Amino acid sequence: MKSAGMVKAGRDLVGWSQADLSAKSGLSLPTIQRMENPAFGPLRSSGANIEKIRIAFATAGVTFTSDGTRECVCYDAPLEQSEKA
């Protein structure tokens, strides 16, 4: 994830508040707020913090991809119990 908007988009896809992402990633709320602030963004954070966010999102089915020209936020919604059978 390269931009503040991508972090927010990931949260929006799974319906998380900033506080939810803070709890799920183990990062402080001010850190999440800075990562979503366009003046700072995630790339101004440490690699360890970015990895914590990535893991929290991946656990919920959100991934971030890049092909050099596009930056994408993807969501693989969990299957409903009836769809698994």
VMD Tcl script that draws the C-alpha trace (Angstrom):
set ca {
  {0.00 0.00 0.00}
  {1.53 3.21 -1.16}
  {-0.98 5.91 -0.28}
  {-3.14 7.15 2.56}
  {-6.19 6.54 0.38}
  {-5.32 2.87 -0.01}
  {-5.30 2.36 3.76}
  {-8.70 4.03 4.05}
  {-10.06 2.05 1.08}
  {-8.96 -1.18 2.75}
  {-10.80 -0.20 5.93}
  {-13.90 0.76 3.99}
  {-14.00 -2.61 2.22}
  {-14.22 -4.50 5.52}
  {-16.21 -1.88 7.44}
  {-13.51 -1.09 9.98}
  {-13.06 2.17 11.83}
  {-9.58 3.52 12.45}
  {-9.90 2.17 16.00}
  {-10.72 -1.29 14.60}
  {-7.61 -1.26 12.40}
  {-5.58 -0.05 15.35}
  {-6.77 -2.98 17.49}
  {-6.37 -5.58 14.73}
  {-2.88 -4.42 13.76}
  {-1.56 -3.68 17.24}
  {-0.65 -0.13 16.22}
  {-1.72 3.00 18.03}
  {-4.66 5.04 16.79}
  {-2.41 8.08 16.12}
  {-0.21 5.87 13.92}
  {-3.24 4.77 11.88}
  {-4.38 8.38 11.62}
  {-0.95 9.46 10.34}
  {-0.92 6.63 7.80}
  {-4.28 7.86 6.47}
  {-3.20 11.50 6.40}
  {-2.15 12.42 2.83}
  {0.59 14.64 4.25}
  {2.24 11.53 5.73}
  {0.83 8.31 4.29}
  {2.00 4.76 4.97}
  {5.34 5.15 3.22}
  {6.50 7.57 5.92}
  {5.88 4.84 8.50}
  {8.31 2.04 9.36}
  {8.43 -1.17 7.37}
  {7.38 -3.06 10.50}
  {4.24 -0.90 10.85}
  {3.34 -1.37 7.19}
  {3.73 -5.13 7.61}
  {1.43 -5.13 10.66}
  {-1.23 -3.30 8.64}
  {-0.76 -5.65 5.69}
  {-1.20 -8.72 7.89}
  {-4.31 -7.31 9.58}
  {-5.88 -6.57 6.18}
  {-4.82 -9.93 4.68}
  {-6.49 -11.75 7.57}
  {-9.74 -9.99 6.60}
  {-9.32 -10.74 2.87}
  {-7.89 -7.38 1.76}
  {-4.75 -7.31 -0.38}
  {-2.82 -4.57 -2.13}
  {-1.33 -5.11 -5.57}
  {0.70 -3.08 -8.03}
  {1.62 -3.71 -11.65}
  {3.78 -0.65 -12.07}
  {1.02 1.51 -13.54}
  {-1.89 0.70 -11.24}
  {-2.20 0.43 -7.48}
  {-5.14 -1.76 -6.46}
  {-6.94 -2.64 -3.25}
  {-8.65 -6.04 -3.57}
  {-11.17 -7.76 -1.32}
  {-11.90 -11.47 -1.30}
  {-15.13 -11.68 0.67}
  {-15.39 -14.79 2.83}
  {-17.74 -17.44 1.55}
  {-21.02 -17.79 3.36}
  {-21.44 -21.12 5.16}
  {-23.98 -22.30 2.54}
  {-21.53 -21.50 -0.29}
  {-18.79 -23.66 1.26}
  {-20.82 -26.86 1.05}
}
mol new
graphics top color blue
foreach p $ca { graphics top sphere $p radius 0.5 }
foreach p [lrange $ca 0 end-1] q [lrange $ca 1 end] { graphics top cylinder $p $q radius 0.2 }
display resetview
